[in-house]
Amino acid sequence: MPAIESQLEQLRQQLNDYAYQYYVLDDPTVPDSEYDRLFKQLQALEHEHPDLITADSPTQKVGGKALSEFTQVSHEIPMLSLDNVFDDDSLQAFILRVCERLGQYDLAFCAEPKLDGLAVSILYEQGLLVQAATRGDGQTGEDITENVKTIRNVPLKLRGDYPARIEIRGEVVMPHKGFEKLNEMRLKKQQKPFANPRNAAAGSLRQLDSKITAQRPLIFYAYAIGVCEGALPETHFERLMQLRQWGMSVSQEVRLVEGDQGCLDFYHSIGTRRDSLDYDIDGVVYKVNSIAAQEQLGFVARAPRWAIAHKFPAQEQLTILKGVEFQVGRTGAITPVARLEPVAVGGVMVSNATLHNADEIDRLGVKVGDTVTVRRAGDVIPQITGVVMDRRPNDAQAVVFPTHCPVCGSDIERIEGEAVARCAGGLSCAAQRKEALSHYVSRKAMDIDGLGGKLIDQLVENNFIHTPADLYHLREKAVELLNLERMGERSLEKLLDAIDKSRQTVFNRFLYALGIREVGESTALNLAQYFGNLDALMQAQVEQLQKVSDVGEVVAKHVYYFFRQEENLKVVSALREELTWPDMVVKNEQQLPLAGQTFVLTGTLNQFNRSDAKARLQALGAKVAGSVSKNTDVVVAGEAAGSKLAKAEQLGITVYDEDQLVELFALHEA
């Protein structure tokens, strides 16, 4: 075999092995980056030698030419549905009937999660994937071969010693994380989000353009064998394990259980873990394990006698929207909460559901009085997913989003392009009080040692403080403070001393401590260096704010609106009475010695902590990034520097040790 063909074959085999370890064994041996590197290497070689591309190459999972329509596929063996039971008694009755028909009362069952996706049949001939189809009506489905080929964990070629011809059946699902990312992307593109992972999986498989399917995070789990030309194990469980050996993914939750008690134990066990699974399930499927017993039991109508689906309580129900209230979260986010006619969903009585934001209200077109679909999945807050328009009453009322905070009366701010509306009264809004205070005292802000979350809770709940300015009057309430839990004279004095110490600060720390949305340490420093003093910053217009490095329109508007809220101005004024800081020397960004340079810090620094080093570099005009790239100018490597240092050396980037960083500061900070 010529060298290039041998190299291509080796790369394909290696990638297939890595995919098998990742998807089937759930035991990857290399990081994703190594798989991606080899994949790109294979792509490049195949691009240079297109005549050597094979149908089973991992690169062929990216999608092909779009179809004009789906063709029909007749199933050689019908893909039947299952009968359902909804309670323990009905399951026990089913198992008793099976046992009586077989004259055997010690049956083993294969218990599997009932995946909530789309049933699919995949046909392999001589180990190669040649056809894939939907279940359809059980007799006839649609040919989705090109789409199924793009699913990452579906092998284009089986492994090992496989039958000459075999049809593998299973479910295509969309994992929760992939579903959430997909919907985020759709919302950003102003596209309608999918209602649930099942709809997303079904919609993804029924794309005429397989390149679209290739971009969707789909997974296939095998659960049965249809047509097969070749020998197979004699039990269902062993057949599933054999499918794994051939390279097919089988749910890691599949178990072999004994009798009705074993089935019920599995049902209740997976039910308690249902919310932690990567995918949606709507019940459990039990199958008589012995293939000979399955054949003896046979079928009735459109379902097998040897299998049953034990369904979980429904996760969607219809109810009436009675009203909408608007809650203010700890970060100021305004969330519309639907008040519902109480209804049992997934075994829990639901009377409230989230409507997320104004865009979601508009998308749903929901009105007070509507009949709505409520969905509850595990610990997720119940949400309204649809409106039954033909049940809308004549007196249905529109949902009106407020313009002022229902808690403090400040303006509600919604930046263009953002879905969430927020209360702009961050320092004074009672709903945001604890969060604002925790941020104000944090190490990178005012650095008030000893003022943790539990103590802030006590101070707020006992009405000692309402805004950060109240911290500087706590010494006047020292006697009352001693009544707080775990507050002794010594700890109180240390706390009050730490508060007094914070009276002397610097402009950028104070600015960061205010908790203006999207204003982190770097942005606070850039603003402080550009404007020099607080008055100049407070008077700045949006256009002027956008001239500051790393400040775009969104951040500029957050800063602008913060200093236009009367309650915020009152708190800032009160803080100015208590604090002092020097004005900063206004410098043109281009005058700063490290302007335009990007630094990365890695490893342990001994002479100062990383936050201080970062702040000092930024003060000199440098950008401090978290990862190394070709755009990095200098990597500062402390002790035990790891992969970032290795990458810097690989890219030929300048590397400083800690002593060189000290010399840099000495040179430019003098």
C-alpha positions as CSV (number, residue, x, y, z in Angstrom):
1,M,0.0,0.0,0.0
2,P,1.5,3.4,-1.0
3,A,2.6,5.6,1.9
4,I,-0.2,8.2,1.5
5,E,-2.9,5.5,1.5
6,S,-1.4,3.9,4.6
7,Q,-1.3,7.3,6.4
8,L,-4.9,8.0,5.5
9,E,-6.0,4.6,6.7
10,Q,-4.1,5.0,9.9
11,L,-5.6,8.4,10.6
12,R,-9.1,7.1,9.9
13,Q,-8.7,4.1,12.2
14,Q,-7.2,6.3,14.9
15,L,-10.1,8.8,14.7
16,N,-12.7,6.0,14.7
17,D,-11.0,4.4,17.7
18,Y,-11.1,7.7,19.6
19,A,-14.8,8.2,18.7
20,Y,-15.5,4.7,19.9
21,Q,-13.8,5.4,23.2
22,Y,-15.6,8.7,23.6
23,Y,-19.2,7.8,22.6
24,V,-19.5,4.0,23.2
25,L,-17.1,3.3,26.1
26,D,-17.5,6.7,27.7
27,D,-13.8,6.6,28.4
28,P,-11.9,9.0,26.2
29,T,-8.1,8.6,26.1
30,V,-7.2,11.9,24.5
31,P,-8.6,15.5,24.8
32,D,-10.9,16.9,22.2
33,S,-8.1,19.1,20.9
34,E,-6.1,16.0,19.9
35,Y,-9.1,14.6,18.0
36,D,-9.7,17.9,16.3
37,R,-6.0,18.1,15.3
38,L,-6.0,14.7,13.7
39,F,-9.3,15.4,12.0
40,K,-7.9,18.5,10.4
41,Q,-4.9,16.6,9.4
42,L,-7.1,14.0,7.7
43,Q,-9.1,16.7,6.0
44,A,-6.0,18.3,4.6
45,L,-4.7,15.1,3.2
46,E,-8.0,14.2,1.6
47,H,-8.2,17.6,0.1
48,E,-4.8,17.0,-1.5
49,H,-5.9,13.5,-2.6
50,P,-9.7,13.6,-3.3
51,D,-9.5,10.3,-5.2
52,L,-8.6,8.5,-2.0
53,I,-11.6,9.7,0.0
54,T,-13.6,6.7,1.3
55,A,-17.3,6.6,2.2
56,D,-16.5,5.6,5.8
57,S,-14.0,8.4,6.4
58,P,-14.8,10.5,9.5
59,T,-14.6,13.6,7.3
60,Q,-17.8,12.4,5.5
61,K,-19.9,13.3,8.5
62,V,-20.1,17.0,7.5
63,G,-23.2,16.7,5.2
64,G,-23.6,16.6,1.5
65,K,-25.7,18.1,-1.3
66,A,-29.2,19.3,-0.3
67,L,-32.2,17.1,-1.3
68,S,-35.3,18.4,-3.0
69,E,-37.5,16.0,-1.0
70,F,-37.4,12.9,1.2
71,T,-38.0,9.5,-0.4
72,Q,-40.0,6.7,1.2
73,V,-38.4,3.6,2.8
74,S,-40.4,0.4,3.5
75,H,-39.3,-1.4,6.7
76,E,-38.6,-5.0,6.0
77,I,-39.7,-5.7,9.6
78,P,-42.3,-3.2,10.9
79,M,-41.1,-0.8,13.6
80,L,-43.9,-1.3,16.0
81,S,-44.9,0.9,19.0
82,L,-45.2,-0.2,22.6
83,D,-48.1,-0.5,24.9
84,N,-47.9,1.7,28.0
85,V,-48.6,1.4,31.7
86,F,-48.7,4.4,34.1
87,D,-48.6,2.8,37.6
88,D,-46.9,0.0,39.5
89,D,-50.1,-2.2,39.6
90,S,-50.5,-2.1,35.9
91,L,-46.9,-3.1,35.4
92,Q,-47.2,-6.0,37.8
93,A,-50.4,-7.1,35.9
94,F,-48.5,-7.1,32.6
95,I,-45.6,-9.2,34.0
96,L,-48.1,-11.7,35.5
97,R,-49.7,-12.1,32.1
98,V,-46.3,-12.7,30.5
99,C,-45.4,-15.2,33.1
100,E,-48.7,-17.1,32.7
101,R,-48.3,-17.3,28.9
102,L,-44.8,-18.7,29.2
103,G,-45.6,-20.8,32.2
104,Q,-42.4,-19.4,33.9
105,Y,-42.4,-17.1,36.9
106,D,-38.7,-16.2,37.3
107,L,-38.2,-14.0,34.2
108,A,-35.3,-11.7,33.6
109,F,-36.0,-8.3,31.9
110,C,-33.8,-5.9,30.1
111,A,-34.7,-2.5,31.6
112,E,-33.9,0.6,29.5
113,P,-34.6,4.3,29.7
114,K,-37.4,5.3,27.4
115,L,-35.5,8.0,25.4
116,D,-37.6,11.0,24.3
117,G,-36.4,11.5,20.8
118,L,-37.0,10.2,17.3
119,A,-36.9,6.5,16.4
120,V,-34.5,5.6,13.6
121,S,-33.5,2.5,11.7
122,I,-29.9,2.2,10.4
123,L,-28.9,-0.5,7.8
124,Y,-25.3,-1.7,7.5
125,E,-24.2,-3.9,4.6
126,Q,-20.7,-5.4,4.8
127,G,-20.2,-3.1,7.8
128,L,-20.9,0.1,5.8
129,L,-23.8,2.4,6.6
130,V,-26.0,2.3,3.5
131,Q,-29.4,3.5,4.6
132,A,-31.2,5.2,7.5
133,A,-34.9,5.9,7.9
134,T,-37.4,7.3,10.4
135,R,-40.0,5.0,12.0
136,G,-42.9,6.8,10.2
137,D,-46.1,4.9,10.6
138,G,-44.2,1.7,11.4
139,Q,-44.5,0.3,7.9
140,T,-43.0,3.1,5.9
141,G,-40.6,5.9,6.9
142,E,-38.5,8.6,5.3
143,D,-35.0,8.1,4.0
144,I,-32.7,10.3,6.2
145,T,-29.4,8.5,5.3
146,E,-27.4,11.6,4.6
147,N,-28.6,13.3,7.8
148,V,-27.8,10.3,10.0
149,K,-24.3,10.0,8.6
150,T,-23.6,13.4,10.1
151,I,-24.4,12.3,13.7
152,R,-21.1,12.2,15.6
153,N,-21.5,8.9,17.4
154,V,-23.0,6.9,14.5
155,P,-20.1,4.9,12.9
156,L,-20.0,5.0,9.1
157,K,-18.4,1.5,9.4
158,L,-18.9,-1.1,12.1
159,R,-16.0,-2.5,14.1
160,G,-14.8,-6.1,14.5
161,D,-16.6,-9.2,13.2
162,Y,-20.1,-8.0,12.1
163,P,-22.9,-9.7,10.1
164,A,-23.0,-9.2,6.4
165,R,-26.3,-7.3,6.7
166,I,-27.8,-5.8,9.9
167,E,-30.4,-3.2,10.7
168,I,-29.9,-1.4,14.0
169,R,-32.7,0.5,15.6
170,G,-32.5,3.2,18.2
171,E,-33.4,6.8,19.2
172,V,-31.9,10.0,18.1
173,V,-31.9,12.6,20.9
174,M,-30.4,16.0,21.6
175,P,-28.5,16.3,24.9
176,H,-29.6,19.1,27.2
177,K,-26.4,21.3,26.9
178,G,-26.5,21.1,23.1
179,F,-30.2,22.0,23.1
180,E,-29.6,25.1,25.3
181,K,-26.7,26.3,23.1
182,L,-28.8,25.7,19.9
183,N,-31.7,27.8,21.3
184,E,-29.3,30.5,22.4
185,M,-27.9,30.7,18.9
186,R,-31.4,30.7,17.4
187,L,-32.5,33.6,19.6
188,K,-29.4,35.6,18.7
189,K,-30.4,35.2,15.0
190,Q,-34.0,36.2,15.9
191,Q,-35.2,32.7,15.0
192,K,-37.9,30.8,16.9
193,P,-36.4,28.6,19.6
194,F,-37.3,24.9,19.8
195,A,-39.9,24.1,22.5
196,N,-38.0,21.0,23.8
197,P,-35.1,18.7,22.9
198,R,-37.4,16.2,21.2
199,N,-38.7,18.8,18.8
200,A,-35.2,20.0,18.2
201,A,-34.0,16.4,17.4
202,A,-36.9,15.7,15.1
203,G,-36.5,19.1,13.3
204,S,-32.8,18.5,12.9
205,L,-33.3,15.1,11.3
206,R,-35.9,16.3,8.8
207,Q,-33.6,18.8,7.1
208,L,-33.3,18.5,3.4
209,D,-29.9,20.0,3.7
210,S,-27.7,17.6,5.7
211,K,-25.1,20.3,6.3
212,I,-27.7,21.9,8.7
213,T,-28.1,18.5,10.5
214,A,-24.3,18.2,10.8
215,Q,-24.3,21.4,12.9
216,R,-26.9,20.1,15.3
217,P,-25.7,18.3,18.5
218,L,-27.5,15.0,18.0
219,I,-26.7,11.6,19.6
220,F,-27.9,8.1,18.6
221,Y,-28.5,5.3,21.1
222,A,-29.2,1.8,19.9
223,Y,-31.9,-0.3,21.6
224,A,-32.8,-3.1,19.1
225,I,-31.9,-5.2,16.1
226,G,-34.2,-5.6,13.1
227,V,-33.1,-7.4,10.0
228,C,-30.0,-9.5,10.4
229,E,-28.1,-11.9,8.2
230,G,-25.8,-13.7,10.6
231,A,-25.7,-15.2,14.1
232,L,-26.7,-13.2,17.2
233,P,-26.6,-13.7,21.0
234,E,-29.7,-15.4,22.5
235,T,-30.7,-12.7,24.9
236,H,-31.6,-9.0,24.3
237,F,-29.1,-7.7,26.9
238,E,-26.3,-9.6,25.2
239,R,-27.3,-8.3,21.8
240,L,-27.1,-4.7,23.2
241,M,-23.6,-5.4,24.5
242,Q,-22.7,-6.9,21.1
243,L,-23.9,-3.7,19.4
244,R,-21.4,-1.8,21.7
245,Q,-18.6,-4.0,20.4
246,W,-19.5,-3.2,16.9
247,G,-19.2,0.5,17.6
248,M,-22.8,1.6,18.4
249,S,-23.6,3.7,21.4
250,V,-26.0,2.0,23.9
251,S,-27.3,3.9,27.0
252,Q,-25.1,3.4,30.0
253,E,-28.3,3.1,32.1
254,V,-29.4,-0.2,30.6
255,R,-29.7,-2.9,33.2
256,L,-30.6,-6.6,33.5
257,V,-33.2,-7.1,36.3
258,E,-35.2,-9.9,37.8
259,G,-39.0,-10.0,38.1
260,D,-41.5,-7.3,38.8
261,Q,-39.6,-6.0,41.9
262,G,-36.4,-5.6,39.8
263,C,-38.4,-3.7,37.2
264,L,-39.9,-1.4,39.8
265,D,-36.6,-0.8,41.6
266,F,-35.1,0.3,38.3
267,Y,-38.1,2.6,37.5
268,H,-37.9,4.4,40.8
269,S,-34.1,4.5,40.8
270,I,-33.8,6.1,37.4
271,G,-36.8,8.3,38.2
272,T,-34.8,9.9,41.0
273,R,-31.8,10.5,38.7
274,R,-33.9,11.6,35.7
275,D,-33.0,15.3,36.1
276,S,-29.2,14.6,36.1
277,L,-29.2,12.6,32.8
278,D,-27.8,14.2,29.7
279,Y,-31.0,13.6,27.7
280,D,-34.8,13.6,28.2
281,I,-36.5,10.3,29.1
282,D,-40.3,9.9,29.6
283,G,-40.3,6.5,31.2
284,V,-38.7,3.1,31.2
285,V,-39.0,0.2,28.7
286,Y,-38.9,-3.4,30.0
287,K,-38.2,-6.3,27.5
288,V,-38.3,-10.0,28.2
289,N,-34.6,-10.8,28.0
290,S,-34.8,-14.2,26.4
291,I,-35.1,-14.0,22.6
292,A,-36.7,-17.4,22.5
293,A,-39.4,-16.2,25.0
294,Q,-39.9,-13.1,22.9
295,E,-40.6,-15.2,19.8
296,Q,-43.0,-17.5,21.8
297,L,-45.0,-14.5,23.1
298,G,-45.2,-12.8,19.7
299,F,-47.2,-9.7,18.9
300,V,-50.7,-8.3,19.4
301,A,-52.1,-5.7,16.9
302,R,-49.2,-3.1,16.6
303,A,-47.2,-3.9,19.7
304,P,-45.1,-6.8,21.1
305,R,-46.4,-8.9,24.0
306,W,-42.9,-9.2,25.4
307,A,-42.2,-5.4,26.0
308,I,-44.0,-2.6,27.8
309,A,-43.3,1.1,28.4
310,H,-43.7,2.3,32.0
311,K,-44.3,6.1,31.6
312,F,-43.5,8.9,34.0
313,P,-46.2,11.4,34.9
314,A,-46.8,13.9,32.1
315,Q,-44.5,17.0,32.0
316,E,-46.9,19.2,30.1
317,Q,-50.4,20.2,30.9
318,L,-53.0,22.9,29.9
319,T,-54.1,25.5,32.4
320,I,-55.4,29.1,32.6
321,L,-53.1,32.2,32.9
322,K,-54.7,34.2,35.7
323,G,-52.2,37.1,35.8
324,V,-48.5,38.2,35.5
325,E,-46.3,39.6,38.2
326,F,-42.9,41.1,37.7
327,Q,-40.1,40.0,40.1
328,V,-36.7,41.7,40.6
329,G,-33.7,39.4,40.9
330,R,-30.5,40.0,42.9
331,T,-28.8,41.4,39.8
332,G,-31.7,43.6,38.9
333,A,-33.2,41.4,36.2
334,I,-36.9,41.8,35.8
335,T,-38.6,38.5,35.3
336,P,-42.3,38.1,34.5
337,V,-43.9,35.4,36.5
338,A,-47.2,33.8,35.4
339,R,-49.8,33.1,38.0
340,L,-51.7,30.0,36.9
341,E,-54.8,28.0,37.7
342,P,-53.1,25.3,39.8
343,V,-52.5,22.1,37.7
344,A,-50.5,18.9,38.4
345,V,-47.5,18.7,36.1
346,G,-45.0,15.8,36.4
347,G,-46.5,14.8,39.7
348,V,-46.1,18.3,41.2
349,M,-48.9,21.0,41.6
350,V,-47.8,24.0,39.6
351,S,-49.4,27.5,40.2
352,N,-46.5,29.7,38.9
353,A,-44.3,29.6,35.8
354,T,-41.6,31.8,34.3
355,L,-42.2,33.9,31.2
356,H,-38.5,34.7,31.0
357,N,-38.6,38.2,29.5
358,A,-40.5,40.7,27.3
359,D,-39.3,39.0,24.1
360,E,-40.7,35.6,25.2
361,I,-44.1,37.3,26.0
362,D,-44.1,38.8,22.5
363,R,-43.1,35.5,20.9
364,L,-45.8,33.5,22.6
365,G,-48.4,36.2,22.0
366,V,-49.8,35.3,25.4
367,K,-52.5,37.2,27.2
368,V,-54.1,37.1,30.7
369,G,-57.0,34.7,30.4
370,D,-55.4,32.4,27.8
371,T,-55.3,28.6,28.0
372,V,-51.6,27.8,28.0
373,T,-49.3,24.8,27.9
374,V,-47.1,24.5,31.0
375,R,-44.0,22.4,31.0
376,R,-42.0,21.2,34.0
377,A,-38.9,19.1,33.6
378,G,-37.2,18.1,36.8
379,D,-35.9,20.9,38.9
380,V,-36.3,23.4,36.1
381,I,-38.7,26.2,36.9
382,P,-42.0,25.5,35.1
383,Q,-42.4,27.5,32.0
384,I,-45.2,28.4,29.5
385,T,-44.3,26.9,26.1
386,G,-47.5,27.7,24.1
387,V,-50.9,29.2,23.8
388,V,-54.1,27.5,22.7
389,M,-55.3,30.4,20.5
390,D,-58.7,28.9,19.7
391,R,-59.6,29.0,23.4
392,R,-58.8,32.7,23.9
393,P,-61.6,34.4,25.7
394,N,-63.0,37.7,24.4
395,D,-61.9,39.6,27.5
396,A,-58.2,38.4,27.4
397,Q,-55.9,41.2,28.5
398,A,-52.5,42.1,27.1
399,V,-49.4,41.6,29.3
400,V,-47.8,45.1,29.8
401,F,-44.1,45.2,30.8
402,P,-43.4,47.8,33.4
403,T,-41.2,50.9,32.7
404,H,-40.2,51.4,36.4
405,C,-38.9,48.9,38.9
406,P,-41.8,47.5,41.0
407,V,-39.5,47.4,44.1
408,C,-37.6,50.8,44.1
409,G,-39.3,52.8,41.3
410,S,-36.0,53.3,39.3
411,D,-36.1,53.2,35.5
412,I,-36.1,49.8,33.9
413,E,-33.2,49.7,31.4
414,R,-33.1,47.4,28.4
415,I,-30.1,47.7,26.1
416,E,-30.7,47.0,22.5
417,G,-29.8,43.5,21.6
418,E,-30.3,42.2,25.1
419,A,-33.2,40.1,26.1
420,V,-33.2,40.9,29.8
421,A,-34.6,44.2,31.2
422,R,-33.0,45.4,34.5
423,C,-33.6,47.8,37.3
424,A,-31.1,50.6,37.0
425,G,-31.2,51.4,40.7
426,G,-28.4,48.9,41.6
427,L,-27.1,50.6,44.8
428,S,-30.5,51.5,46.3
429,C,-32.9,48.8,45.1
430,A,-33.9,46.5,48.0
431,A,-34.1,43.5,45.7
432,Q,-30.4,43.9,44.8
433,R,-29.1,45.1,48.2
434,K,-27.3,42.0,49.4
435,E,-25.6,41.4,46.0
436,A,-24.6,45.0,45.7
437,L,-23.1,45.0,49.2
438,S,-21.2,41.7,48.7
439,H,-19.7,43.1,45.5
440,Y,-18.7,46.4,47.2
441,V,-16.8,44.7,50.0
442,S,-15.1,42.1,47.8
443,R,-11.3,41.8,47.6
444,K,-11.0,43.3,44.2
445,A,-13.3,46.2,45.1
446,M,-13.1,47.9,48.5
447,D,-11.5,44.8,50.1
448,I,-13.2,44.9,53.5
449,D,-12.0,41.8,55.3
450,G,-14.4,40.0,57.6
451,L,-17.6,41.1,55.9
452,G,-18.8,37.9,54.4
453,G,-22.1,36.8,53.0
454,K,-23.6,35.6,56.2
455,L,-22.8,38.8,58.1
456,I,-24.1,40.9,55.3
457,D,-27.3,38.9,55.5
458,Q,-27.6,39.7,59.2
459,L,-26.8,43.4,58.7
460,V,-29.4,43.8,56.0
461,E,-32.1,41.7,57.7
462,N,-31.7,43.6,61.0
463,N,-31.8,46.9,59.1
464,F,-28.3,48.0,60.0
465,I,-27.4,48.8,56.4
466,H,-29.4,49.6,53.3
467,T,-26.6,50.9,51.0
468,P,-22.8,50.7,51.0
469,A,-22.6,54.2,52.5
470,D,-24.3,52.8,55.7
471,L,-21.2,50.7,56.3
472,Y,-19.3,53.8,57.4
473,H,-21.8,54.5,60.2
474,L,-21.7,51.1,61.8
475,R,-19.2,52.2,64.5
476,E,-22.1,54.4,65.8
477,K,-24.1,51.2,66.3
478,A,-21.4,49.1,68.0
479,V,-23.5,48.2,71.0
480,E,-26.4,46.8,69.0
481,L,-24.0,45.0,66.7
482,L,-22.7,42.9,69.5
483,N,-26.1,41.2,69.6
484,L,-25.5,39.7,66.2
485,E,-24.8,35.9,66.0
486,R,-21.1,35.1,66.5
487,M,-20.2,38.8,67.0
488,G,-17.7,39.4,69.8
489,E,-16.0,42.6,70.8
490,R,-12.7,41.6,69.1
491,S,-14.3,40.5,65.9
492,L,-16.4,43.6,65.8
493,E,-13.4,45.9,66.3
494,K,-11.5,44.1,63.5
495,L,-14.5,44.6,61.2
496,L,-14.8,48.3,62.0
497,D,-11.1,48.8,61.5
498,A,-11.3,47.1,58.1
499,I,-14.2,49.4,57.1
500,D,-12.2,52.4,58.2
501,K,-9.2,51.2,56.3
502,S,-11.3,51.2,53.1
503,R,-11.9,54.9,53.4
504,Q,-8.6,55.4,51.6
505,T,-8.8,53.9,48.1
506,V,-8.1,54.6,44.5
507,F,-10.5,55.8,41.8
508,N,-10.6,52.7,39.7
509,R,-11.3,50.4,42.8
510,F,-14.2,52.7,43.9
511,L,-15.6,52.6,40.4
512,Y,-15.4,48.9,40.2
513,A,-17.0,48.6,43.7
514,L,-20.1,50.5,42.5
515,G,-21.1,47.3,40.6
516,I,-22.1,49.0,37.3
517,R,-23.2,46.3,35.0
518,E,-20.4,45.0,32.7
519,V,-17.8,47.2,34.3
520,G,-15.1,44.8,35.5
521,E,-11.7,45.6,36.8
522,S,-10.1,46.3,33.4
523,T,-13.0,48.5,32.3
524,A,-13.0,50.4,35.6
525,L,-9.3,51.1,35.2
526,N,-9.7,52.2,31.6
527,L,-12.5,54.6,32.6
528,A,-10.5,56.0,35.5
529,Q,-7.5,56.6,33.4
530,Y,-9.5,58.2,30.6
531,F,-11.6,60.6,32.7
532,G,-9.3,61.1,35.7
533,N,-12.0,62.0,38.2
534,L,-15.6,61.0,39.1
535,D,-17.2,64.3,38.1
536,A,-15.9,64.1,34.6
537,L,-17.1,60.5,34.3
538,M,-20.6,61.2,35.7
539,Q,-21.1,64.0,33.1
540,A,-19.9,61.9,30.1
541,Q,-22.4,61.2,27.3
542,V,-22.6,57.8,25.7
543,E,-20.6,58.9,22.7
544,Q,-17.7,60.1,24.9
545,L,-17.8,56.9,26.9
546,Q,-17.4,54.9,23.8
547,K,-14.0,56.5,23.1
548,V,-12.6,54.6,26.1
549,S,-10.6,51.5,25.3
550,D,-12.7,48.3,25.4
551,V,-15.9,50.3,26.0
552,G,-18.6,49.6,23.4
553,E,-22.1,50.9,23.1
554,V,-23.6,48.4,25.6
555,V,-21.1,49.2,28.4
556,A,-21.3,52.9,27.7
557,K,-25.1,52.9,28.1
558,H,-24.9,50.9,31.3
559,V,-22.5,53.5,32.7
560,Y,-24.5,56.4,31.4
561,Y,-27.8,55.1,32.8
562,F,-26.3,54.2,36.2
563,F,-25.3,57.9,36.8
564,R,-28.8,59.1,35.7
565,Q,-30.7,57.4,38.4
566,E,-31.5,59.7,41.3
567,E,-31.2,56.9,44.0
568,N,-27.8,55.9,42.7
569,L,-26.6,59.5,42.8
570,K,-27.7,59.8,46.4
571,V,-25.6,56.7,47.4
572,V,-22.6,57.9,45.4
573,S,-22.8,61.3,47.0
574,A,-23.0,59.7,50.5
575,L,-19.9,57.6,49.7
576,R,-17.9,60.6,48.5
577,E,-18.5,62.1,52.0
578,E,-16.8,59.0,53.6
579,L,-14.1,58.1,51.1
580,T,-11.1,59.8,49.6
581,W,-9.0,58.9,46.6
582,P,-6.6,60.9,44.4
583,D,-7.5,62.0,40.9
584,M,-5.7,60.0,38.3
585,V,-3.4,61.6,35.7
586,V,-5.3,61.5,32.4
587,K,-3.1,59.9,29.8
588,N,-3.7,59.4,26.2
589,E,-3.9,55.6,25.7
590,Q,-1.2,55.7,23.0
591,Q,1.2,57.4,25.5
592,L,1.1,54.5,27.8
593,P,4.3,52.4,27.5
594,L,2.7,49.0,27.0
595,A,-0.2,50.3,24.8
596,G,-1.2,47.8,22.1
597,Q,0.6,44.8,23.8
598,T,-1.1,41.7,25.1
599,F,0.3,39.9,28.1
600,V,-0.7,36.5,29.6
601,L,0.1,35.5,33.2
602,T,0.7,31.9,34.1
603,G,2.1,30.0,37.1
604,T,2.7,31.2,40.7
605,L,4.2,34.7,41.3
606,N,6.0,35.1,44.6
607,Q,6.5,38.9,44.9
608,F,2.9,39.9,44.3
609,N,-0.4,38.2,43.5
610,R,-1.7,37.8,40.0
611,S,-4.5,40.3,40.4
612,D,-1.9,43.1,41.4
613,A,0.3,42.2,38.5
614,K,-2.6,42.3,36.1
615,A,-3.7,45.7,37.4
616,R,-0.2,47.1,37.1
617,L,0.2,45.9,33.6
618,Q,-3.2,47.4,32.7
619,A,-2.2,50.7,34.2
620,L,0.7,50.7,31.8
621,G,-1.6,50.2,28.9
622,A,-1.3,46.5,28.4
623,K,-4.2,44.1,27.7
624,V,-4.0,41.0,30.0
625,A,-5.6,38.0,28.3
626,G,-6.5,34.6,29.8
627,S,-5.1,32.4,27.0
628,V,-2.1,32.3,24.7
629,S,-2.6,32.9,21.0
630,K,-0.7,34.2,18.0
631,N,-1.8,37.7,19.1
632,T,0.0,37.4,22.5
633,D,3.1,39.6,22.9
634,V,4.5,38.4,26.2
635,V,3.9,35.5,28.5
636,V,4.9,36.0,32.2
637,A,5.7,32.6,33.6
638,G,5.9,32.1,37.3
639,E,6.6,28.8,39.2
640,A,4.9,25.7,37.9
641,A,3.8,27.3,34.7
642,G,2.1,24.7,32.5
643,S,0.4,24.5,29.1
644,K,0.4,28.2,28.5
645,L,4.2,28.4,28.8
646,A,4.5,25.4,26.5
647,K,2.2,27.0,23.9
648,A,4.2,30.3,24.1
649,E,7.4,28.4,23.4
650,Q,5.7,26.6,20.5
651,L,4.6,29.9,19.0
652,G,7.9,31.6,19.6
653,I,6.3,34.2,21.9
654,T,8.5,36.3,24.3
655,V,8.6,34.8,27.8
656,Y,9.4,36.8,31.0
657,D,10.2,35.3,34.4
658,E,9.1,37.1,37.5
659,D,12.3,39.1,37.9
660,Q,11.9,40.5,34.4
661,L,8.4,41.5,35.2
662,V,9.7,43.4,38.3
663,E,12.3,45.1,36.1
664,L,9.5,46.1,33.6
665,F,7.5,47.7,36.4
666,A,10.6,49.5,37.8
667,L,11.3,50.9,34.3
668,H,7.9,52.2,33.5
669,E,6.3,53.0,36.9
670,A,9.1,55.3,38.0
